[in-house]
Amino acid sequence: MEKPRNDGSHSEEFFSHLRSPSEKEHLSRHTSESRLSWYSHHYERNSNILISGFHLLSTILDQDIRNDEKIELGATLKEAELATCSIELLLPLFKNAIEEMSFENANLSVSSLKISKQREILTKELDTFKRVKLALEHLLRKTNYKQTGDNLPSMLLQNLTDNESENINLKKKVLEKEAYIQELSCLFQNEKENTLKANRLSQAVKLVHERLQLQIHKREAENDKLKEYMKDLEIKIAKWNLQLKTNKDETTAVKEASRQTTIALKKASKIYKQRLNHFTGDIEHLTSQIRDQEAKLSEMVSASNAWKNHYEKIVIEKTELEVQIETMKKQITNLLEDLKKMEVHGKNSCEDILRKLHSMEHESETLSLENKELKGTLAALEDKVVSVEEELLELQELENQQKTLIEVYKTQVTTSSSFKFVKIGRQFRTLYFICDLNKQK
């Protein structure tokens, strides 16, 4: 009987399936079919392990259970436990493979029917494996309590607990790997978001810079207009000053003329009293004209004062605009410095992302090498399947002999033990039926 290898290979294969979820999406139909064939060979091997364990148990019962055969029985029970654990671990992987096959080959109805049949058969096999495990534990306890006491069951239970702890540790490692992958994906998404934010900020700063430049050009155009307006005002003020000077000269001349006339009139008043009556109207008219001219002069003076006040306000506004332009220039320089800092930070984050991508590519190359090694192991397993089929023929011959031995043993054992062996015989039949179905497939 060929003893199976340790279950470490199953755990390595299980991790190889869980390491690269991105590669699963790009596998072809050929790899999915090879995966299904590997699952079927794996279940056939585990079924052969359990059948050999039952044959060895029956031989032990007929030969009064020697010590070395008890050790071999414990080893077979341990291998059966490992086989059941590996089947429980590989069943969700088989379900995922079936889902991938159904998505990739939606048009192939025949392959989907075959996959569904294999899935039902594998679930039945898992139930039978669990029942066989319970039966083996019960028979082992019974035989050991009759012959050697409590030492061997305790050893087997310890082995079972060790295997369960190993399975729990493997599951924890798988969860840690998944959490590590999720952390890497979160970091990658955060870096993407940071780069997008940096691009958005740079675009916003560019827009602000453009708007500020437009405002500066507008303010410069307004300043040019104000300068031209100030020049016009200065020209007008110069003209008004000239007019004021001319008006003052005229008033002084008129005053002097009036004084001279009054002096001449005083001198000639005595002589020209009669003529003075004629000239009084003219004098009143002249005085009214002088008053009008003085009123016009006062209005011109008030207007010039108003223009002076307006000119001072314009000068104040000009200084305020210059201060605002300087503040805007400072803000633009600060924004440009922030942009440079954000660009440096974005470059550093991009370099970190590229390093992580290179490490991920290296891991993908190692995984491809491991897949090649697994393909080599698949070829070796196919060769072993051929040898196992030859052994099955020999085991069928032994089955006929065992049936005769079971009938003889039924007559010797009590009614309780006979009922248990009837269950074991049914389980044997179900196992052989499953083996025949796997051979036909």
C-alpha positions as CSV (number, residue, x, y, z in Angstrom):
1,M,0.0,0.0,0.0
2,E,1.4,3.4,-1.0
3,K,1.4,5.8,1.9
4,P,0.4,9.4,1.0
5,R,2.7,12.3,1.7
6,N,2.3,14.8,4.5
7,D,-0.5,17.4,4.2
8,G,2.1,20.3,3.9
9,S,1.9,20.0,0.2
10,H,-1.8,20.5,0.3
11,S,-1.4,23.7,2.5
12,E,1.3,25.0,0.0
13,E,-1.1,24.4,-2.9
14,F,-3.9,26.1,-0.9
15,F,-1.6,29.2,-0.3
16,S,-0.6,29.2,-3.9
17,H,-4.2,29.5,-4.8
18,L,-4.8,32.3,-2.3
19,R,-1.6,34.4,-3.0
20,S,-2.6,35.6,-6.5
21,P,-6.3,36.4,-6.8
22,S,-5.5,38.8,-9.7
23,E,-4.0,35.8,-11.6
24,K,-7.1,33.7,-11.2
25,E,-9.1,36.2,-13.3
26,H,-6.7,35.8,-16.2
27,L,-6.4,32.0,-16.2
28,S,-7.5,30.1,-19.3
29,R,-9.9,27.3,-19.7
30,H,-7.0,24.8,-19.9
31,T,-5.8,25.6,-16.4
32,S,-9.3,25.4,-14.9
33,E,-9.8,22.0,-16.4
34,S,-6.4,20.8,-15.1
35,R,-7.4,22.2,-11.7
36,L,-10.6,20.1,-11.7
37,S,-8.6,17.0,-12.7
38,W,-6.2,17.6,-9.8
39,Y,-9.2,17.8,-7.4
40,S,-10.6,14.6,-8.7
41,H,-7.1,12.8,-8.4
42,H,-6.8,14.2,-4.9
43,Y,-10.2,12.9,-3.8
44,E,-9.4,9.5,-5.4
45,R,-6.2,9.3,-3.4
46,N,-7.9,10.2,-0.2
47,S,-10.6,7.6,-0.9
48,N,-7.9,5.0,-1.5
49,I,-6.3,6.0,1.9
50,L,-9.6,5.3,3.7
51,I,-10.2,2.0,1.9
52,S,-6.7,0.8,2.8
53,G,-7.4,1.9,6.4
54,F,-10.5,-0.3,6.5
55,H,-8.7,-3.3,5.0
56,L,-6.0,-2.9,7.6
57,L,-8.6,-2.6,10.4
58,S,-10.3,-5.8,9.3
59,T,-7.0,-7.7,9.2
60,I,-6.2,-6.4,12.6
61,L,-9.5,-7.6,14.0
62,D,-8.9,-11.1,12.5
63,Q,-5.3,-11.3,13.8
64,D,-5.9,-10.2,17.4
65,I,-4.4,-6.7,16.9
66,R,-0.6,-6.8,17.2
67,N,1.4,-3.8,18.4
68,D,3.1,-2.8,15.1
69,E,-0.3,-3.0,13.3
70,K,-1.8,-0.8,15.9
71,I,0.9,1.8,15.1
72,E,0.1,1.4,11.4
73,L,-3.6,1.8,12.2
74,G,-2.9,5.0,14.1
75,A,-0.9,6.3,11.1
76,T,-3.7,5.5,8.7
77,L,-6.2,7.3,11.0
78,K,-4.0,10.3,11.1
79,E,-3.7,10.3,7.3
80,A,-7.5,10.0,7.0
81,E,-7.9,13.0,9.3
82,L,-5.4,15.0,7.2
83,A,-7.3,14.0,4.1
84,T,-10.6,15.1,5.5
85,C,-9.1,18.4,6.6
86,S,-7.5,19.0,3.1
87,I,-10.9,18.2,1.5
88,E,-12.6,20.7,3.7
89,L,-10.0,23.3,2.8
90,L,-10.1,22.5,-0.9
91,L,-13.9,22.4,-1.2
92,P,-14.4,26.3,-1.3
93,L,-11.5,26.5,-3.8
94,F,-13.3,23.9,-5.9
95,K,-16.5,26.0,-5.7
96,N,-14.6,29.1,-6.8
97,A,-13.1,27.1,-9.7
98,I,-16.5,26.0,-10.8
99,E,-17.8,29.6,-10.6
100,E,-14.9,30.8,-12.8
101,M,-15.5,28.0,-15.3
102,S,-19.2,29.0,-15.5
103,F,-18.3,32.6,-16.2
104,E,-15.6,31.7,-18.7
105,N,-17.6,29.0,-20.5
106,A,-21.2,30.3,-20.3
107,N,-22.0,28.9,-23.7
108,L,-20.8,25.3,-22.9
109,S,-23.7,23.6,-21.2
110,V,-22.2,20.1,-21.3
111,S,-19.1,21.1,-19.3
112,S,-21.3,22.9,-16.7
113,L,-23.4,19.7,-16.3
114,K,-20.3,17.6,-15.8
115,I,-19.0,20.1,-13.2
116,S,-22.3,20.1,-11.3
117,K,-22.2,16.2,-11.2
118,Q,-18.6,16.3,-10.0
119,R,-19.6,18.8,-7.3
120,E,-22.4,16.6,-6.0
121,I,-20.2,13.6,-6.0
122,L,-17.5,15.5,-4.1
123,T,-19.9,16.7,-1.4
124,K,-21.1,13.1,-1.0
125,E,-17.5,12.0,-0.7
126,L,-16.9,14.6,2.1
127,D,-19.9,13.3,4.0
128,T,-18.7,9.7,3.6
129,F,-15.2,10.6,4.7
130,K,-16.6,12.2,7.9
131,R,-18.7,9.1,8.7
132,V,-15.7,6.8,8.0
133,K,-13.6,9.0,10.3
134,L,-16.1,8.7,13.2
135,A,-16.4,4.9,12.6
136,L,-12.6,4.5,12.7
137,E,-12.3,6.5,15.9
138,H,-15.0,4.4,17.5
139,L,-13.5,1.0,16.4
140,L,-10.0,2.2,17.5
141,R,-11.2,3.2,20.9
142,K,-13.1,-0.1,21.3
143,T,-10.1,-2.3,20.3
144,N,-7.6,-0.3,22.3
145,Y,-9.8,-0.4,25.5
146,K,-10.0,-4.2,25.1
147,Q,-6.3,-4.9,24.5
148,T,-4.0,-2.1,25.6
149,G,-5.9,0.5,27.6
150,D,-6.0,4.2,27.1
151,N,-2.5,5.0,25.7
152,L,-3.1,4.8,22.0
153,P,-6.5,6.7,21.8
154,S,-4.9,9.5,23.8
155,M,-2.0,9.6,21.3
156,L,-4.5,9.7,18.4
157,L,-6.6,12.4,20.0
158,Q,-3.4,14.4,20.5
159,N,-2.5,14.0,16.9
160,L,-6.0,15.1,15.9
161,T,-5.8,18.2,18.1
162,D,-2.3,18.9,16.7
163,N,-3.7,18.7,13.1
164,E,-6.6,20.9,14.0
165,S,-4.2,23.5,15.5
166,E,-2.1,23.3,12.4
167,N,-5.2,23.9,10.3
168,I,-6.2,26.9,12.4
169,N,-2.7,28.3,12.1
170,L,-2.9,27.9,8.3
171,K,-6.2,29.7,8.3
172,K,-4.7,32.5,10.3
173,K,-1.8,32.8,7.9
174,V,-4.3,33.0,5.0
175,L,-6.2,35.8,6.8
176,E,-2.9,37.7,7.4
177,K,-2.0,37.4,3.8
178,E,-5.4,38.7,2.7
179,A,-5.2,41.6,5.2
180,Y,-1.7,42.5,3.9
181,I,-3.0,42.5,0.3
182,Q,-5.9,44.7,1.4
183,E,-3.5,47.2,3.1
184,L,-1.4,47.4,0.0
185,S,-4.5,48.1,-2.1
186,C,-5.6,50.8,0.4
187,L,-2.2,52.4,0.2
188,F,-2.2,52.4,-3.6
189,Q,-5.7,53.9,-3.6
190,N,-4.6,56.6,-1.1
191,E,-1.6,57.5,-3.3
192,K,-3.9,57.7,-6.3
193,E,-6.2,60.1,-4.4
194,N,-3.2,62.2,-3.2
195,T,-1.9,62.5,-6.8
196,L,-5.4,63.5,-8.0
197,K,-5.7,66.1,-5.2
198,A,-2.3,67.5,-6.1
199,N,-3.3,67.8,-9.8
200,R,-6.5,69.5,-8.7
201,L,-4.7,71.9,-6.5
202,S,-2.2,72.7,-9.3
203,Q,-5.0,73.3,-11.7
204,A,-6.8,75.5,-9.1
205,V,-3.6,77.5,-8.5
206,K,-3.1,77.9,-12.2
207,L,-6.7,79.3,-12.5
208,V,-6.1,81.6,-9.6
209,H,-2.8,82.8,-11.1
210,E,-4.5,83.5,-14.4
211,R,-7.4,85.3,-12.7
212,L,-4.9,87.4,-10.7
213,Q,-3.0,88.3,-13.9
214,L,-6.2,89.3,-15.6
215,Q,-7.1,91.5,-12.5
216,I,-3.6,93.0,-12.6
217,H,-3.9,93.8,-16.3
218,K,-7.3,95.4,-15.6
219,R,-6.0,97.4,-12.7
220,E,-3.0,98.6,-14.9
221,A,-5.4,99.6,-17.6
222,E,-7.5,101.5,-15.0
223,N,-4.3,103.2,-13.7
224,D,-3.4,104.3,-17.2
225,K,-6.8,105.8,-17.6
226,L,-6.6,107.5,-14.3
227,K,-3.2,108.9,-15.2
228,E,-4.6,110.3,-18.4
229,Y,-7.5,111.8,-16.5
230,M,-5.1,113.3,-14.0
231,K,-3.1,114.9,-16.8
232,D,-6.3,116.4,-18.2
233,L,-7.3,117.7,-14.8
234,E,-3.8,119.3,-14.4
235,I,-4.2,121.0,-17.8
236,K,-7.7,122.2,-16.8
237,I,-6.4,123.5,-13.4
238,A,-3.6,125.4,-15.1
239,K,-6.1,127.0,-17.4
240,W,-8.4,127.9,-14.5
241,N,-5.4,129.4,-12.7
242,L,-4.6,131.5,-15.7
243,Q,-8.2,132.6,-15.9
244,L,-8.2,133.5,-12.1
245,K,-5.0,135.5,-12.6
246,T,-6.5,137.4,-15.5
247,N,-9.7,138.0,-13.6
248,K,-7.8,139.3,-10.6
249,D,-5.8,141.6,-12.8
250,E,-9.0,142.8,-14.4
251,T,-10.6,143.4,-10.9
252,T,-7.5,145.2,-9.7
253,A,-7.5,147.4,-12.8
254,V,-11.3,148.1,-12.4
255,K,-10.8,148.9,-8.8
256,E,-7.9,151.3,-9.6
257,A,-10.0,152.8,-12.4
258,S,-12.9,153.3,-10.0
259,R,-10.7,154.8,-7.4
260,Q,-9.2,157.2,-10.0
261,T,-12.7,158.0,-11.2
262,T,-13.9,158.6,-7.6
263,I,-10.9,160.9,-6.9
264,A,-11.5,162.7,-10.1
265,L,-15.2,163.0,-9.3
266,K,-14.4,164.2,-5.8
267,K,-12.1,166.8,-7.3
268,A,-14.6,167.6,-10.0
269,S,-17.6,167.2,-7.8
270,K,-17.9,170.8,-7.2
271,I,-17.5,171.5,-10.8
272,Y,-19.5,168.6,-12.2
273,K,-22.4,168.3,-9.7
274,Q,-24.7,168.6,-12.4
275,R,-23.0,166.0,-14.6
276,L,-22.7,163.7,-11.5
277,N,-26.5,163.2,-11.6
278,H,-26.2,162.0,-15.1
279,F,-23.4,159.6,-14.3
280,T,-24.9,158.0,-11.1
281,G,-26.8,155.5,-13.2
282,D,-23.6,154.5,-15.0
283,I,-21.8,154.1,-11.7
284,E,-24.5,151.8,-10.3
285,H,-24.4,149.7,-13.4
286,L,-20.6,149.4,-13.1
287,T,-20.9,148.4,-9.4
288,S,-23.5,145.8,-10.3
289,Q,-21.0,144.4,-12.9
290,I,-18.2,144.4,-10.4
291,R,-20.4,142.4,-7.9
292,D,-21.3,139.9,-10.6
293,Q,-17.6,139.5,-11.4
294,E,-16.8,139.0,-7.7
295,A,-19.5,136.3,-7.4
296,K,-18.1,134.5,-10.5
297,L,-14.6,134.7,-8.9
298,S,-15.9,133.1,-5.7
299,E,-17.6,130.3,-7.7
300,M,-14.4,129.7,-9.6
301,V,-12.5,129.5,-6.3
302,S,-14.9,127.0,-4.8
303,A,-14.8,124.9,-8.0
304,S,-11.0,124.8,-7.9
305,N,-11.1,123.7,-4.2
306,A,-13.5,120.9,-5.2
307,W,-11.1,119.8,-8.0
308,K,-8.2,119.8,-5.5
309,N,-10.2,117.5,-3.1
310,H,-11.1,115.2,-5.9
311,Y,-7.4,115.0,-7.0
312,E,-6.3,114.2,-3.4
313,K,-8.9,111.3,-3.3
314,I,-7.6,109.9,-6.6
315,V,-4.0,110.0,-5.2
316,I,-5.2,108.1,-2.1
317,E,-6.9,105.5,-4.3
318,K,-3.8,105.1,-6.4
319,T,-1.7,104.3,-3.3
320,E,-4.3,101.7,-2.1
321,L,-4.2,100.0,-5.5
322,E,-0.4,99.8,-5.4
323,V,-0.6,98.2,-1.9
324,Q,-3.1,95.7,-3.2
325,I,-1.0,94.8,-6.2
326,E,2.0,94.2,-3.9
327,T,-0.1,91.9,-1.6
328,M,-1.4,90.0,-4.7
329,K,2.2,89.5,-5.9
330,K,3.2,88.1,-2.5
331,Q,0.2,85.7,-2.6
332,I,1.2,84.5,-6.1
333,T,4.8,83.8,-4.9
334,N,3.5,81.8,-1.9
335,L,1.2,79.8,-4.1
336,L,4.0,79.0,-6.5
337,E,6.2,77.8,-3.6
338,D,3.3,75.5,-2.4
339,L,3.0,74.2,-5.9
340,K,6.6,73.3,-6.0
341,K,6.3,71.5,-2.6
342,M,3.3,69.5,-3.8
343,E,5.1,68.5,-7.0
344,V,8.1,67.2,-5.0
345,H,5.8,65.3,-2.7
346,G,3.9,63.8,-5.7
347,K,7.2,62.7,-7.3
348,N,8.3,61.0,-4.0
349,S,4.9,59.2,-3.6
350,C,5.1,58.0,-7.3
351,E,8.6,56.6,-6.7
352,D,7.3,54.6,-3.7
353,I,4.4,53.3,-5.7
354,L,6.8,52.2,-8.5
355,R,9.0,50.3,-5.9
356,K,5.9,48.5,-4.6
357,L,4.8,47.6,-8.1
358,H,8.3,46.2,-8.8
359,S,8.1,44.1,-5.7
360,M,4.6,42.8,-6.7
361,E,5.9,41.9,-10.2
362,H,8.7,39.9,-8.5
363,E,6.2,38.1,-6.4
364,S,4.1,37.3,-9.5
365,E,7.2,35.8,-11.2
366,T,7.8,33.6,-8.2
367,L,4.2,32.5,-8.3
368,S,4.5,31.6,-12.0
369,L,7.5,29.4,-11.2
370,E,5.5,27.7,-8.4
371,N,2.7,27.1,-10.9
372,K,5.2,25.4,-13.2
373,E,6.4,23.2,-10.3
374,L,2.7,22.3,-9.5
375,K,2.2,21.3,-13.2
376,G,5.2,18.9,-12.8
377,T,3.6,17.5,-9.6
378,L,0.4,17.0,-11.5
379,A,2.1,14.9,-14.2
380,A,3.7,12.8,-11.4
381,L,0.2,12.4,-9.8
382,E,-1.3,11.2,-13.1
383,D,1.4,8.5,-13.2
384,K,0.5,7.6,-9.6
385,V,-3.2,7.4,-10.6
386,V,-2.4,4.7,-13.1
387,S,-0.6,2.7,-10.4
388,V,-3.5,3.3,-8.0
389,E,-6.0,2.0,-10.6
390,E,-3.9,-1.2,-10.8
391,E,-4.0,-1.5,-7.1
392,L,-7.8,-1.0,-7.2
393,L,-8.1,-4.2,-9.3
394,E,-6.2,-6.0,-6.6
395,L,-8.3,-4.5,-3.9
396,Q,-11.5,-5.7,-5.7
397,E,-10.2,-9.2,-5.5
398,L,-9.5,-8.7,-1.8
399,E,-13.0,-7.4,-1.4
400,N,-14.5,-10.7,-2.2
401,Q,-12.3,-12.4,0.4
402,Q,-13.2,-9.7,2.9
403,K,-16.9,-10.3,2.3
404,T,-16.6,-13.9,3.2
405,L,-14.6,-13.0,6.3
406,I,-17.2,-10.5,7.3
407,E,-20.0,-13.1,7.0
408,V,-18.0,-15.5,9.3
409,Y,-17.4,-12.7,11.7
410,K,-21.1,-11.7,11.9
411,T,-22.0,-15.1,13.3
412,Q,-19.4,-14.7,16.1
413,V,-20.1,-11.1,17.2
414,T,-23.1,-10.0,19.3
415,T,-26.1,-8.2,17.9
416,S,-24.7,-4.7,18.7
417,S,-21.4,-5.3,17.0
418,S,-23.2,-6.9,14.0
419,F,-25.3,-3.8,13.5
420,K,-22.1,-1.7,13.5
421,F,-20.5,-3.9,10.9
422,V,-23.6,-3.7,8.7
423,K,-23.0,0.1,8.7
424,I,-19.4,-0.4,7.8
425,G,-20.3,-2.7,4.9
426,R,-22.7,0.0,3.6
427,Q,-20.0,2.6,3.8
428,F,-17.6,0.2,1.9
429,R,-20.2,-0.1,-0.8
430,T,-20.6,3.7,-1.1
431,L,-16.9,4.1,-1.3
432,Y,-16.5,1.5,-4.0
433,F,-19.4,3.1,-5.9
434,I,-17.6,6.5,-5.7
435,C,-14.4,5.0,-6.9
436,D,-16.1,3.4,-9.9
437,L,-17.7,6.7,-10.8
438,N,-14.3,8.5,-10.6
439,K,-12.8,5.8,-12.8
440,Q,-15.5,6.2,-15.4
441,K,-14.9,10.0,-15.4
